[in-house]
């Protein structure tokens, strides 16, 4: 009688135990829904390697004979750091000029093993190595880092320097309460400190958006000696409009708070602060 509590192989062990108890392989296979060939395969595996041999073994094993030698792999990794903007084909060509012969697919495999398969990951590795070893960056490395910075700005990614540097505000529909009507939640998150404020309203208007800032957010920042410099919203009607006819825009203008990045599709990383906060409630 075999003993096992693992759910993955419990049925396999049960088949062997049932056959032993009934002393009839055919009947046990019929009851458990296995073929006789499967039974004898399981039995052979247990006899050779014990119950643990019933776990499915992965058939994918790396063929080390096909792997590039250490010197070639080191050259590929060094090139990835020195020229992070180069793709696998260009990297292969440049390495061939230097006397290192490897195909573009070989470069790709080495990058995958070392988590360098994308431009962003290679830049991250460059930044990490530069910080650790205090490297003097080459022109190509500086150009790659500047390109990443420009791409981040184009996609709406902003680095925040201190509390109040950038706040993010959004509106969330909570539900409908009988006798009250629709309920909306105004949410604000400081993208540096991750401190959040929220308040419930029965309408979704510019005045309620401004009220959250006036009643909860700005008093909190003033209490701790900070000001609010910038605020990020979507293009909802409660946030966008002409200053002279829009309460929220007028409120920001009077307090000299910069309203930025009212994009049609705001980058997901920027609005993730508010989205995660909303999901918690």
Secondary structure, DSSP 8 states (H G I E B T S, - for coil): ------GGGHHHHHHHHHHHHHT-HHHHHHHHT--HHHHHHHHHHHHHH-GGGGS--------GGGS--HHHHHHHHHHHHHTTT--HHHHHHHHHHTT----HHHHHHHHHHTT--SHHHHHHHHHHHHHHHT----HHHHHHHHHHHHHHHHHT-----STTS-EEEEEEEEEEETTTEEEEEEEEEETTT--EEEEEES--SHHHHHHHIIIIIHHHHHHTT----EEE--S-TTT-S-GGG-HHHHHHHHHT-EEE---SS--HHHHHHHHHHHHH-
